[in-house]
C-alpha cells in the first residue's frame, strides 16, 4: 500500500496547477510548445504584460456582448445559420473589447508541418472557425456540423487569426490537438463562454485530456492509473500490499 501512496504523490507533484483566468479582451494564441522535455498545447495570453503561456485548463475565453452579431444575408455565410440569426464572433481582425484568438507554430523546436485537429465540440450551439479569403470569401477550417475528427495543415513558423463563430450562448468545450509527428503533439480542451452570465462556469465543463504524446505528465498519469487498477484488483483478491 505504501508504494501506491508514493506514486500518487509523485503524480500530483508533476501535474501543474496555475492561476485560473478569464480572457475577454486582447490577443491570445494557441500553440504547440516544447516544455520540460515534452510537448504542451498551450495558450499565450497577450492580455497581460509580459505575455504569459498558460495551460488551457487554466483559461476560459469569454465572447461577451461586444462579440454579438447577426448572420449576414450573403449566401456564402449560410454555414453560420439563417440570415439575421444571432452569432457571437471572435473576429479575424482585432477589435477593442473582444478577445482576439489566433494560433501559432513558432516554437523553435518545431521544424516541420503541424496538423491541427478538432476531435469534438460540446456546447449549446453550432461552432465554426473560418478565415476570410480573397474578396471576403470564407474558407471554413472547422465546422461542428461536420463529422469528426477534422484536420487542417499548418506550416512551421505560422502565426494566423480567424473568425471563431458560436450560434448560441453558454459554455463550449473544443477538443483540439496539434501534432508534428508520431512523438510530437498534445491534445487539450479549449473552453469558451459565450454571452452573458458567469464565464467561470466553463471551468466546470468536461475535459479532453491531458493526452500527451511522447511522455511527460500524461505518461505519468497513465502509469498511475494503471497502478491504481492493479492495486484494486489485488485488494479484491485479498492480496493487498
C-alpha positions as CSV (number, residue, x, y, z in Angstrom):
1,X,0.0,0.0,0.0
2,X,2.9,2.4,0.7
3,X,4.2,2.3,-2.8
4,X,0.8,3.3,-4.3
5,X,0.6,6.4,-1.9
6,X,4.1,7.4,-3.0
7,X,3.2,7.0,-6.7
8,X,0.0,9.1,-6.3
9,X,2.1,11.8,-4.6
10,X,4.5,11.8,-7.5
11,X,1.7,12.2,-10.0
12,X,0.2,15.1,-8.1
13,X,3.5,16.8,-7.8
14,X,4.1,16.6,-11.5
15,X,0.6,17.9,-12.6
16,X,0.9,21.7,-12.9
17,X,-1.7,23.9,-11.3
18,X,-1.9,27.5,-12.4
19,X,-4.0,30.6,-11.8
20,X,-7.4,30.4,-13.5
21,X,-8.1,33.3,-15.8
22,X,-11.0,34.5,-17.9
23,X,-9.8,36.4,-21.0
24,X,-12.4,38.7,-22.6
25,X,-10.2,41.2,-24.4
26,X,-6.7,41.3,-26.0
27,X,-4.6,39.0,-28.1
28,X,-4.2,35.3,-27.4
29,X,-2.7,32.4,-29.4
30,X,-2.9,28.7,-29.2
31,X,0.4,26.9,-29.9
32,X,2.3,23.7,-29.5
33,X,5.4,24.1,-27.4
34,X,8.4,22.1,-26.1
35,X,8.1,22.2,-22.3
36,X,10.1,20.3,-19.8
37,X,11.1,17.6,-22.2
38,X,7.6,17.0,-23.6
39,X,5.1,18.8,-25.8
40,X,2.3,21.0,-24.5
41,X,-0.6,22.6,-26.3
42,X,-0.9,26.0,-24.5
43,X,-2.3,29.4,-24.8
44,X,-0.2,32.6,-24.9
45,X,-2.1,35.3,-23.0
46,X,-1.3,38.7,-24.5
47,X,-3.8,40.5,-22.3
48,X,-1.0,40.7,-19.6
49,X,2.4,42.3,-19.8
50,X,4.6,40.5,-20.5
51,X,2.5,37.9,-22.3
52,X,2.3,34.6,-20.4
53,X,1.9,31.0,-21.6
54,X,-0.9,29.2,-19.8
55,X,-2.3,25.7,-19.7
56,X,-5.6,25.5,-21.5
57,X,-7.2,24.1,-18.3
58,X,-6.5,27.4,-16.6
59,X,-8.2,29.6,-19.2
60,X,-11.7,30.5,-20.4
61,X,-12.2,32.8,-23.4
62,X,-15.2,35.0,-23.0
63,X,-17.2,36.1,-26.0
64,X,-19.4,38.6,-24.4
65,X,-21.9,41.2,-25.6
66,X,-19.3,43.0,-27.6
67,X,-18.9,39.9,-29.8
68,X,-22.6,39.6,-30.6
69,X,-23.6,40.0,-34.3
70,X,-26.1,38.5,-36.8
71,X,-25.5,36.1,-39.7
72,X,-25.1,38.1,-42.9
73,X,-27.5,37.7,-45.8
74,X,-24.7,36.7,-48.1
75,X,-25.3,33.1,-49.1
76,X,-21.6,32.3,-48.7
77,X,-22.1,32.5,-44.9
78,X,-25.1,30.1,-44.8
79,X,-22.9,27.6,-42.9
80,X,-23.3,30.0,-39.9
81,X,-27.1,29.7,-39.9
82,X,-30.1,31.6,-41.4
83,X,-29.6,35.3,-42.3
84,X,-30.3,37.5,-39.3
85,X,-29.8,34.7,-36.8
86,X,-27.7,35.6,-33.8
87,X,-24.0,34.7,-33.8
88,X,-21.1,35.6,-31.4
89,X,-18.0,36.2,-33.4
90,X,-14.4,36.4,-32.2
91,X,-13.1,38.1,-35.3
92,X,-10.1,37.6,-37.6
93,X,-9.1,41.3,-37.2
94,X,-8.6,42.7,-33.8
95,X,-11.4,44.8,-32.2
96,X,-11.4,46.7,-28.9
97,X,-13.3,44.9,-26.2
98,X,-13.3,41.5,-27.9
99,X,-10.8,38.7,-27.3
100,X,-8.7,38.0,-30.4
101,X,-7.7,34.4,-30.6
102,X,-5.2,33.1,-33.1
103,X,-2.8,30.1,-33.5
104,X,1.0,29.8,-34.0
105,X,3.6,27.2,-34.6
106,X,6.6,29.4,-33.9
107,X,8.3,27.3,-31.2
108,X,11.9,26.9,-32.4
109,X,11.8,23.1,-31.8
110,X,9.1,22.8,-34.5
111,X,10.8,22.2,-37.8
112,X,8.1,20.6,-39.9
113,X,4.4,20.9,-40.7
114,X,1.9,20.7,-37.9
115,X,-1.5,19.1,-38.1
116,X,-4.3,20.8,-36.2
117,X,-7.3,18.6,-35.4
118,X,-10.7,19.2,-33.9
119,X,-12.0,16.0,-32.3
120,X,-15.2,17.2,-30.8
121,X,-17.3,20.2,-29.8
122,X,-19.5,20.2,-26.7
123,X,-21.9,23.2,-26.3
124,X,-25.4,24.6,-26.7
125,X,-25.0,25.6,-30.3
126,X,-23.0,25.4,-33.6
127,X,-19.3,26.3,-33.8
128,X,-17.3,27.3,-36.9
129,X,-13.8,28.6,-37.4
130,X,-13.2,30.3,-40.8
131,X,-10.8,32.7,-42.4
132,X,-11.8,35.5,-44.9
133,X,-10.1,34.8,-48.2
134,X,-9.9,36.8,-51.4
135,X,-12.9,39.1,-51.9
136,X,-14.2,38.2,-48.5
137,X,-14.9,34.6,-49.5
138,X,-14.9,32.5,-46.3
139,X,-12.7,29.4,-46.0
140,X,-14.0,27.1,-43.3
141,X,-11.3,25.4,-41.3
142,X,-13.6,23.7,-38.7
143,X,-17.4,23.2,-38.5
144,X,-19.1,21.3,-35.7
145,X,-21.9,20.4,-38.2
146,X,-19.4,18.1,-39.9
147,X,-18.1,14.8,-38.8
148,X,-15.1,14.4,-36.5
149,X,-12.1,14.5,-36.5
150,X,-11.4,17.4,-38.7
151,X,-7.9,18.5,-39.8
152,X,-6.1,21.5,-41.2
153,X,-2.4,21.7,-42.0
154,X,-0.1,24.5,-40.6
155,X,3.4,25.3,-41.7
156,X,6.1,25.7,-39.0
157,X,6.5,29.3,-38.2
158,X,2.9,30.2,-38.8
159,X,1.0,32.9,-36.9
160,X,-2.6,33.5,-38.0
161,X,-6.0,34.5,-36.9
162,X,-9.5,33.5,-38.0
163,X,-13.2,34.1,-37.2
164,X,-14.5,31.9,-34.3
165,X,-18.3,31.8,-34.5
166,X,-20.8,30.5,-32.0
167,X,-24.6,30.3,-32.6
168,X,-25.9,30.2,-29.0
169,X,-24.9,31.5,-25.6
170,X,-23.4,29.1,-23.0
171,X,-20.3,27.1,-22.3
172,X,-18.4,25.4,-25.1
173,X,-15.5,22.9,-24.9
174,X,-13.4,22.4,-28.0
175,X,-11.4,19.1,-28.1
176,X,-8.3,20.1,-30.1
177,X,-4.9,18.6,-30.9
178,X,-1.8,19.7,-32.6
179,X,0.7,17.2,-33.9
180,X,4.0,17.5,-35.7
181,X,4.9,13.8,-35.8
182,X,4.3,10.5,-34.0
183,X,6.1,11.7,-30.9
184,X,5.4,15.4,-31.1
185,X,1.9,16.5,-30.1
186,X,-0.6,17.2,-27.4
187,X,-4.4,17.2,-27.1
188,X,-6.4,19.5,-24.8
189,X,-9.7,21.2,-24.2
190,X,-10.3,24.8,-25.0
191,X,-13.1,26.4,-23.0
192,X,-15.2,29.3,-24.2
193,X,-18.1,31.1,-22.5
194,X,-20.5,32.8,-24.9
195,X,-22.9,35.6,-24.0
196,X,-23.8,36.9,-20.6
197,X,-23.6,35.1,-17.3
198,X,-20.7,33.9,-15.2
199,X,-17.9,32.9,-17.6
200,X,-16.1,30.9,-14.8
201,X,-18.9,28.3,-15.2
202,X,-16.9,27.0,-18.2
203,X,-14.2,25.7,-15.9
204,X,-16.6,23.0,-14.8
205,X,-17.2,21.8,-18.3
206,X,-15.7,18.5,-19.5
207,X,-12.1,17.9,-20.5
208,X,-10.4,16.2,-23.4
209,X,-7.1,15.5,-21.7
210,X,-4.4,15.7,-21.0
211,X,-3.2,13.3,-23.6
212,X,0.5,13.9,-24.0
213,X,2.4,12.3,-26.9
214,X,5.9,11.3,-26.2
215,X,5.8,11.1,-22.4
216,X,5.7,13.8,-19.7
217,X,2.8,14.3,-17.3
218,X,0.3,12.4,-19.4
219,X,2.5,9.3,-19.3
220,X,2.9,9.6,-15.5
221,X,-0.9,9.9,-15.1
222,X,-1.4,6.8,-17.3
223,X,1.1,4.8,-15.2
224,X,-0.5,6.0,-12.0
225,X,-3.9,5.0,-13.3
226,X,-2.7,1.5,-14.3
227,X,-1.1,1.1,-10.8
228,X,-4.4,2.0,-9.1
229,X,-6.3,-0.6,-11.2
230,X,-3.7,-3.2,-10.3
231,X,-3.9,-2.4,-6.6
232,X,-7.7,-2.6,-6.7
233,X,-7.6,-6.0,-8.3
234,X,-5.1,-7.3,-5.7
235,X,-7.4,-5.9,-3.0
236,X,-10.4,-7.7,-4.3
237,X,-8.4,-10.9,-4.4
238,X,-7.4,-10.5,-0.7
239,X,-3.7,-9.8,-1.6
240,X,-3.4,-6.1,-0.8
241,X,0.2,-5.0,-0.1
